[in-house]
Amino acid sequence: MRPGLPPLVIVCGPPASGKSTLADHLAAALRVPVLAKDLVKEALMDHLGGSEDVGAAAFAVQFAVAREMLRFGTGVVLEGAFFRRQSEIAELADHGNTLVVEVSCRPDVLEMRYVERHPSRHPGHRGPEALPDLHRRVTAGEYGVPDLGRPTLAVDTTDGMDPPEHEVLEWVRAKLKVGG
């Protein structure tokens, strides 16, 4: 715990693992905004179309906005399919009382969810053609955050949520030392 700093709860994991659902739940319970990568990326795609550069720009904007929020004392749940190689997350973590919730699920379930949700997603997102890349990144362990030396909780969503949402929230509150 880093007293005096606003909470920064990083919810990370591969696409379709259940990050957004959990991030929304935590943000509502903690009464802080959720800043999701897809929120930023989809706004950028509306103006620029989809590309790897737009994805990289979305991360940069997300991190800049989160840094500014934390600088002014506003806690945030930061959600996205972050990569362990993204060193800028470590710098951002220094601005908050930071916890990490790492969401995962079995690869076959992840791929099924990815395909099933595609028709309801922003048209700029990649579809089933991205499955080989998704599989490669999951197998290589690329999704997550760099080792931040901060409390980290692993959550498996293969069959429901393990641990359940209320236990994840209890863990977050205990680590942040905030009440219910």
C-alpha positions as CSV (number, residue, x, y, z in Angstrom):
1,M,0.0,0.0,0.0
2,R,1.2,3.5,-0.8
3,P,-0.7,5.9,1.5
4,G,-1.8,9.2,0.1
5,L,-1.8,8.1,-3.5
6,P,-5.1,7.5,-5.4
7,P,-5.9,3.9,-6.2
8,L,-4.8,2.5,-9.6
9,V,-6.3,-1.0,-10.2
10,I,-4.9,-2.5,-13.4
11,V,-7.1,-5.2,-14.9
12,C,-5.2,-7.0,-17.6
13,G,-5.3,-10.1,-19.7
14,P,-5.9,-11.3,-23.2
15,P,-8.9,-10.1,-25.3
16,A,-12.2,-11.9,-24.5
17,S,-10.9,-13.0,-21.1
18,G,-13.5,-11.1,-19.1
19,K,-11.5,-8.0,-18.2
20,S,-14.1,-5.4,-19.1
21,T,-16.8,-7.1,-17.0
22,L,-14.6,-7.3,-14.0
23,A,-13.2,-3.8,-14.4
24,D,-16.7,-2.3,-14.6
25,H,-17.7,-4.2,-11.4
26,L,-14.6,-3.0,-9.5
27,A,-14.9,0.6,-10.7
28,A,-18.6,0.8,-9.7
29,A,-17.9,-0.7,-6.3
30,L,-14.9,1.6,-5.7
31,R,-16.6,4.6,-7.2
32,V,-13.8,5.4,-9.6
33,P,-13.9,5.6,-13.3
34,V,-12.8,2.8,-15.5
35,L,-10.4,3.8,-18.3
36,A,-10.5,1.0,-20.9
37,K,-8.2,0.8,-23.9
38,D,-11.1,0.0,-26.2
39,L,-12.9,3.2,-25.1
40,V,-10.0,5.2,-26.5
41,K,-9.2,2.9,-29.4
42,E,-12.8,2.9,-30.7
43,A,-12.9,6.7,-30.6
44,L,-9.7,6.9,-32.5
45,M,-10.9,4.3,-35.1
46,D,-14.0,6.4,-35.7
47,H,-11.7,9.1,-37.0
48,L,-8.7,7.2,-38.3
49,G,-9.8,3.7,-39.1
50,G,-8.2,0.6,-37.6
51,S,-4.5,-0.2,-37.7
52,E,-1.6,-1.2,-35.4
53,D,-0.7,2.4,-35.2
54,V,-4.1,3.3,-33.9
55,G,-3.8,0.5,-31.2
56,A,-0.4,1.9,-30.1
57,A,-1.8,5.4,-30.0
58,A,-4.8,4.2,-27.9
59,F,-2.3,2.8,-25.3
60,A,-0.4,6.1,-25.3
61,V,-3.6,8.2,-24.8
62,Q,-4.9,5.8,-22.2
63,F,-1.7,6.0,-20.2
64,A,-1.5,9.8,-20.5
65,V,-5.1,10.3,-19.3
66,A,-4.6,7.9,-16.4
67,R,-1.4,9.7,-15.4
68,E,-3.2,13.0,-15.4
69,M,-6.1,11.6,-13.4
70,L,-3.8,10.1,-10.8
71,R,-1.8,13.4,-10.6
72,F,-5.0,15.2,-9.6
73,G,-5.9,12.5,-7.0
74,T,-8.5,10.7,-9.0
75,G,-8.3,6.9,-8.7
76,V,-8.9,4.8,-11.8
77,V,-9.4,1.2,-12.9
78,L,-7.2,0.8,-16.0
79,E,-8.3,-2.0,-18.2
80,G,-6.8,-3.4,-21.3
81,A,-5.0,-6.2,-23.1
82,F,-1.6,-4.9,-22.0
83,F,1.7,-6.5,-22.8
84,R,4.4,-7.5,-20.4
85,R,6.9,-5.5,-22.5
86,Q,5.1,-2.2,-22.0
87,S,7.5,-0.5,-19.6
88,E,5.5,2.7,-19.5
89,I,3.0,0.9,-17.2
90,A,5.7,0.7,-14.5
91,E,6.1,4.5,-14.6
92,L,2.4,4.9,-14.4
93,A,2.2,2.5,-11.4
94,D,4.4,4.9,-9.5
95,H,1.7,7.5,-9.6
96,G,-0.9,5.4,-7.7
97,N,-1.6,3.0,-4.9
98,T,-1.3,0.2,-7.5
99,L,-2.8,-3.3,-7.6
100,V,-2.9,-5.7,-10.5
101,V,-5.7,-8.1,-11.3
102,E,-4.6,-10.5,-14.1
103,V,-7.5,-12.2,-15.9
104,S,-7.1,-15.4,-17.9
105,C,-9.0,-18.4,-19.2
106,R,-8.3,-21.6,-21.0
107,P,-7.3,-20.8,-24.7
108,D,-10.1,-22.8,-26.3
109,V,-12.7,-20.8,-24.2
110,L,-10.9,-17.5,-25.0
111,E,-11.0,-18.2,-28.8
112,M,-14.7,-19.2,-28.6
113,R,-15.6,-16.0,-26.8
114,Y,-13.5,-13.9,-29.2
115,V,-15.4,-15.3,-32.2
116,E,-18.8,-15.1,-30.6
117,R,-18.4,-11.4,-29.5
118,H,-17.0,-10.2,-32.8
119,P,-20.3,-9.3,-34.5
120,S,-21.2,-6.9,-31.6
121,R,-17.9,-5.1,-31.5
122,H,-16.8,-1.9,-33.2
123,P,-16.2,-2.7,-36.9
124,G,-12.6,-1.5,-36.6
125,H,-11.6,-4.4,-34.4
126,R,-10.0,-7.5,-35.9
127,G,-12.1,-10.6,-36.2
128,P,-11.5,-14.3,-36.5
129,E,-8.5,-13.7,-38.8
130,A,-6.7,-12.5,-35.6
131,L,-7.0,-15.9,-33.9
132,P,-3.5,-17.2,-34.8
133,D,-2.0,-14.0,-33.5
134,L,-4.1,-14.3,-30.3
135,H,-3.1,-17.9,-29.8
136,R,0.6,-17.1,-30.3
137,R,0.5,-14.2,-27.8
138,V,-1.4,-16.2,-25.2
139,T,0.9,-19.3,-25.6
140,A,4.0,-17.0,-25.3
141,G,2.6,-15.3,-22.2
142,E,2.7,-11.8,-23.7
143,Y,-0.5,-10.5,-22.1
144,G,-0.2,-8.9,-18.7
145,V,2.0,-6.2,-17.3
146,P,5.7,-6.0,-16.4
147,D,6.6,-7.1,-12.9
148,L,5.6,-4.1,-10.9
149,G,6.4,-5.5,-7.5
150,R,2.8,-4.7,-6.5
151,P,0.1,-6.9,-5.1
152,T,-1.3,-9.1,-7.9
153,L,-4.3,-11.4,-8.0
154,A,-4.8,-14.0,-10.7
155,V,-8.5,-14.5,-11.8
156,D,-9.5,-17.4,-14.0
157,T,-12.7,-16.9,-16.0
158,T,-12.8,-20.3,-17.8
159,D,-15.9,-21.4,-16.0
160,G,-17.3,-18.4,-14.2
161,M,-15.0,-16.3,-12.2
162,D,-12.4,-17.9,-9.8
163,P,-12.1,-16.3,-7.3
164,P,-15.7,-14.9,-7.6
165,E,-16.3,-11.2,-8.1
166,H,-17.1,-10.5,-4.5
167,E,-13.8,-12.1,-3.4
168,V,-11.8,-10.1,-5.9
169,L,-13.5,-6.9,-4.6
170,E,-12.7,-7.9,-1.0
171,W,-9.1,-8.5,-2.0
172,V,-8.9,-5.1,-3.8
173,R,-10.5,-3.2,-0.9
174,A,-8.2,-5.0,1.7
175,K,-5.1,-4.1,-0.3
176,L,-6.2,-0.5,-0.9
177,K,-7.4,-0.3,2.7
178,V,-10.8,1.1,1.7
179,G,-14.2,0.2,3.1
180,G,-17.3,-1.1,1.5
